[in-house]
């Protein structure tokens, strides 16, 4: 049976690992929030793109969408489409 001091040391080690993991998760959250798209900016950019879209052939449109969209999920209860954009390195 481990002594009280051994148990305390093991608990402190575990706490240190959890603190490190928490710090990494916090940093990942900050990075993620910094990369969130501004809906207004995206809307304006897409409106500027609209005239060009009309000039593309259907196959060119398909290729472009496949390059930009990583996934699409339809939510029938709200009739919404949830798009996930590809990152530059994908």
Short mmCIF file of the C-alpha atoms (twelve columns), coordinates in Angstrom:
data_MODEL
# 
_entry.id   MODEL 
# 
loop_
_atom_site.group_PDB 
_atom_site.id 
_atom_site.type_symbol 
_atom_site.label_atom_id 
_atom_site.label_alt_id 
_atom_site.label_comp_id 
_atom_site.label_asym_id 
_atom_site.label_seq_id 
_atom_site.Cartn_x 
_atom_site.Cartn_y 
_atom_site.Cartn_z 
_atom_site.pdbx_PDB_model_num 
ATOM 1  C CA . UNK A 1  0.000   0.000  0.000   1 
ATOM 2  C CA . UNK A 2  1.418   3.419  -1.000  1 
ATOM 3  C CA . UNK A 3  2.285   5.832  1.757   1 
ATOM 4  C CA . UNK A 4  0.457   9.120  2.146   1 
ATOM 5  C CA . UNK A 5  3.431   11.022 0.744   1 
ATOM 6  C CA . UNK A 6  3.586   8.731  -2.323  1 
ATOM 7  C CA . UNK A 7  -0.129  9.160  -2.875  1 
ATOM 8  C CA . UNK A 8  0.232   12.932 -2.528  1 
ATOM 9  C CA . UNK A 9  3.156   12.988 -4.988  1 
ATOM 10 C CA . UNK A 10 1.158   10.940 -7.527  1 
ATOM 11 C CA . UNK A 11 -1.809  13.286 -7.113  1 
ATOM 12 C CA . UNK A 12 0.403   16.334 -7.608  1 
ATOM 13 C CA . UNK A 13 1.919   14.779 -10.754 1 
ATOM 14 C CA . UNK A 14 -1.541  14.067 -12.132 1 
ATOM 15 C CA . UNK A 15 -2.655  17.611 -11.322 1 
ATOM 16 C CA . UNK A 16 0.390   19.037 -13.108 1 
ATOM 17 C CA . UNK A 17 -0.420  16.960 -16.228 1 
ATOM 18 C CA . UNK A 18 -4.052  18.089 -16.123 1 
ATOM 19 C CA . UNK A 19 -2.993  21.729 -15.709 1 
ATOM 20 C CA . UNK A 20 -0.755  21.376 -18.761 1 
ATOM 21 C CA . UNK A 21 -3.575  19.825 -20.761 1 
ATOM 22 C CA . UNK A 22 -5.966  22.590 -19.686 1 
ATOM 23 C CA . UNK A 23 -3.466  25.254 -20.795 1 
ATOM 24 C CA . UNK A 24 -3.171  23.588 -24.221 1 
ATOM 25 C CA . UNK A 25 -6.968  23.400 -24.570 1 
ATOM 26 C CA . UNK A 26 -7.322  27.067 -23.628 1 
ATOM 27 C CA . UNK A 27 -4.737  28.016 -26.253 1 
ATOM 28 C CA . UNK A 28 -6.529  25.898 -28.876 1 
ATOM 29 C CA . UNK A 29 -9.801  27.646 -28.016 1 
ATOM 30 C CA . UNK A 30 -8.207  31.097 -28.336 1 
ATOM 31 C CA . UNK A 31 -6.732  30.117 -31.711 1 
ATOM 32 C CA . UNK A 32 -10.067 28.732 -32.883 1 
ATOM 33 C CA . UNK A 33 -11.963 31.855 -31.873 1 
ATOM 34 C CA . UNK A 34 -9.416  34.035 -33.654 1 
ATOM 35 C CA . UNK A 35 -10.072 32.108 -36.867 1 
ATOM 36 C CA . UNK A 36 -13.855 32.544 -36.777 1 
ATOM 37 C CA . UNK A 37 -15.246 34.158 -39.898 1 
ATOM 38 C CA . UNK A 38 -17.050 37.468 -39.697 1 
ATOM 39 C CA . UNK A 39 -20.446 36.764 -41.313 1 
ATOM 40 C CA . UNK A 40 -20.779 40.343 -42.599 1 
ATOM 41 C CA . UNK A 41 -17.367 40.276 -44.254 1 
ATOM 42 C CA . UNK A 42 -18.109 36.883 -45.815 1 
ATOM 43 C CA . UNK A 43 -21.463 38.142 -47.134 1 
ATOM 44 C CA . UNK A 44 -19.841 41.197 -48.749 1 
ATOM 45 C CA . UNK A 45 -17.096 39.096 -50.294 1 
ATOM 46 C CA . UNK A 46 -19.603 36.628 -51.740 1 
ATOM 47 C CA . UNK A 47 -21.697 39.472 -53.169 1 
ATOM 48 C CA . UNK A 48 -18.617 40.735 -54.989 1 
ATOM 49 C CA . UNK A 49 -18.053 37.230 -56.330 1 
ATOM 50 C CA . UNK A 50 -21.625 36.850 -57.646 1 
ATOM 51 C CA . UNK A 51 -21.015 38.358 -61.140 1 
ATOM 52 C CA . UNK A 52 -18.052 36.013 -61.684 1 
ATOM 53 C CA . UNK A 53 -20.124 32.974 -60.652 1 
ATOM 54 C CA . UNK A 54 -22.477 33.635 -63.558 1 
ATOM 55 C CA . UNK A 55 -19.576 33.435 -66.007 1 
ATOM 56 C CA . UNK A 56 -18.377 30.022 -64.818 1 
ATOM 57 C CA . UNK A 57 -19.375 26.816 -66.621 1 
ATOM 58 C CA . UNK A 58 -21.181 24.221 -64.472 1 
ATOM 59 C CA . UNK A 59 -18.088 22.003 -64.231 1 
ATOM 60 C CA . UNK A 60 -15.967 24.974 -63.126 1 
ATOM 61 C CA . UNK A 61 -18.550 25.751 -60.425 1 
ATOM 62 C CA . UNK A 62 -18.373 22.166 -59.159 1 
ATOM 63 C CA . UNK A 63 -14.579 22.249 -58.966 1 
ATOM 64 C CA . UNK A 64 -14.626 25.606 -57.167 1 
ATOM 65 C CA . UNK A 65 -17.174 24.447 -54.573 1 
ATOM 66 C CA . UNK A 66 -15.198 21.248 -53.958 1 
ATOM 67 C CA . UNK A 67 -12.068 23.329 -53.372 1 
ATOM 68 C CA . UNK A 68 -13.765 25.653 -50.870 1 
ATOM 69 C CA . UNK A 69 -16.244 23.445 -48.955 1 
ATOM 70 C CA . UNK A 70 -14.971 20.613 -46.737 1 
ATOM 71 C CA . UNK A 71 -18.452 19.376 -45.751 1 
ATOM 72 C CA . UNK A 72 -22.122 20.312 -45.812 1 
ATOM 73 C CA . UNK A 73 -24.812 19.134 -43.397 1 
ATOM 74 C CA . UNK A 74 -28.528 19.743 -43.959 1 
ATOM 75 C CA . UNK A 75 -30.612 20.294 -40.807 1 
ATOM 76 C CA . UNK A 76 -34.215 19.492 -41.843 1 
ATOM 77 C CA . UNK A 77 -35.762 20.746 -38.586 1 
ATOM 78 C CA . UNK A 78 -34.485 24.269 -39.271 1 
ATOM 79 C CA . UNK A 79 -34.031 23.876 -43.050 1 
ATOM 80 C CA . UNK A 80 -30.480 25.153 -42.556 1 
ATOM 81 C CA . UNK A 81 -27.308 24.067 -44.303 1 
ATOM 82 C CA . UNK A 82 -24.187 23.974 -42.144 1 
ATOM 83 C CA . UNK A 83 -21.027 24.433 -44.227 1 
ATOM 84 C CA . UNK A 84 -17.484 23.707 -43.111 1 
ATOM 85 C CA . UNK A 85 -14.878 25.533 -45.159 1 
ATOM 86 C CA . UNK A 86 -11.543 24.011 -46.044 1 
ATOM 87 C CA . UNK A 87 -8.484  25.520 -44.427 1 
ATOM 88 C CA . UNK A 88 -5.693  26.747 -46.663 1 
ATOM 89 C CA . UNK A 89 -3.584  23.667 -45.872 1 
ATOM 90 C CA . UNK A 90 -6.359  21.080 -46.504 1 
# 
